[in-house]
Amino acid sequence: MNIDEVPQEKSAAYGGHQKGIYARGIDGRLGLVATCGWEAEEIVTRQAVEAFDELAAAALQCARAGESSPLEYHMYRARMDASLLAQATGLWRWRVRRHLRPEVFARLPQRLRARYAQALGMAVEQLDDLPGNPP
């Protein structure tokens, strides 16, 4: 994409901010150019957020029914999947998926809970909490 073709459509997803993307200049070299976003990117971003919201709602119901751990809900609420959470915690993906089982999650040591809490941007004590549950 050339510099003069970089969209500037004031995307609501950016909240008034700008993002840098690479575009080809007049001299043919790539350079960083600020953009306010474009409609196609906003539509795709909105769809991805809605998909994670649906996954979080389903995980919340499963966690309340005892079919999955609260970790699954918090993972989707943070817009992560098992692969991304594994990368953020430094754990193997199979371990993260195993920890989504309620009986395994209940036995997790404090150091693993701390890793999950840090990756999800929350306090360790909040990992067991679900919205609508009494504290």
C-alpha positions in Angstrom: 0.0 0.0 0.0 1.3 3.5 -0.8 1.3 6.3 1.7 -1.4 8.2 -0.2 -3.7 5.1 0.0 -3.6 4.6 3.8 -7.2 4.9 5.0 -8.2 7.6 7.4 -11.8 6.8 8.2 -12.0 7.7 12.0 -12.6 4.2 13.3 -14.7 4.1 16.5 -12.6 1.1 17.7 -9.6 3.4 18.0 -11.3 5.7 20.4 -9.8 8.8 18.8 -6.3 7.3 18.8 -4.2 6.4 15.8 -2.3 3.3 14.8 0.9 3.0 12.8 1.1 0.8 9.7 3.7 0.4 7.1 3.2 1.9 3.7 5.4 2.5 0.6 6.7 6.0 0.2 7.4 7.9 -3.0 11.0 6.7 -3.0 9.7 3.1 -2.8 10.9 2.5 0.8 8.6 1.3 3.5 7.8 3.7 6.3 5.6 4.0 9.3 2.4 6.0 8.6 -0.4 6.9 11.1 -3.9 5.9 10.4 -7.3 6.6 12.1 -8.5 3.2 10.9 -10.9 2.0 8.2 -14.3 0.4 8.0 -13.2 -3.1 7.1 -10.9 -3.4 10.1 -13.5 -2.1 12.4 -16.1 -4.6 11.2 -13.7 -7.5 11.6 -12.6 -6.3 15.1 -16.2 -6.0 16.2 -17.0 -9.5 15.0 -14.0 -10.9 16.9 -15.0 -9.1 20.1 -18.5 -10.4 19.7 -17.2 -14.0 19.2 -15.2 -13.7 22.4 -18.2 -12.3 24.3 -20.2 -15.3 23.1 -17.5 -17.7 24.2 -17.2 -16.0 27.6 -21.0 -16.2 28.1 -21.0 -19.9 27.3 -18.0 -20.5 29.5 -19.7 -18.6 32.3 -22.7 -21.0 32.1 -20.4 -24.0 32.0 -18.4 -22.8 35.0 -21.6 -22.1 37.0 -22.8 -25.7 36.2 -19.4 -27.1 37.2 -18.5 -28.3 33.8 -15.5 -26.1 33.4 -13.3 -24.0 35.6 -13.6 -20.2 36.1 -10.3 -19.9 34.3 -12.1 -20.6 31.0 -14.5 -17.7 31.6 -11.7 -15.3 32.6 -9.6 -16.4 29.6 -12.3 -15.6 27.1 -13.3 -12.4 28.9 -9.7 -11.3 28.5 -10.0 -12.0 24.7 -7.6 -14.9 24.8 -7.8 -18.5 23.8 -5.8 -21.5 25.2 -2.9 -20.9 22.9 -2.6 -17.2 23.7 -3.0 -17.9 27.4 -0.3 -20.6 27.2 2.1 -18.1 25.5 1.3 -15.4 28.1 1.9 -17.8 31.0 4.8 -19.7 29.6 2.9 -23.0 30.0 2.3 -25.7 27.4 -1.1 -25.4 25.7 -2.1 -28.9 26.8 -1.6 -27.9 30.4 -3.7 -24.8 30.0 -6.5 -26.9 28.5 -6.2 -29.4 31.3 -6.5 -26.5 33.8 -9.9 -25.6 32.3 -11.3 -28.7 33.9 -12.8 -27.7 37.3 -11.3 -30.6 39.3 -7.8 -29.9 38.1 -8.2 -26.1 38.5 -9.3 -26.6 42.1 -6.0 -28.3 42.9 -3.7 -25.7 41.2 -0.8 -24.5 43.4 -0.6 -20.8 44.3 2.4 -20.2 42.0 0.4 -21.4 38.9 -2.6 -19.3 40.0 -0.3 -16.3 40.3 0.9 -16.9 36.7 -2.6 -17.0 35.4 -3.7 -14.0 37.4 -0.8 -11.9 36.1 -1.4 -13.0 32.4 -5.1 -12.1 32.8 -4.5 -8.8 34.6 -6.3 -9.7 37.8 -5.7 -10.5 41.4 -5.1 -14.2 42.3 -8.1 -14.1 44.6 -10.4 -13.1 41.7 -9.6 -16.3 39.6 -12.3 -18.2 41.5 -14.9 -15.5 41.2 -17.6 -15.4 38.6 -19.9 -12.5 37.9 -23.2 -12.8 39.8 -21.6 -15.1 42.5 -21.5 -13.9 46.0 -18.0 -13.0 47.2 
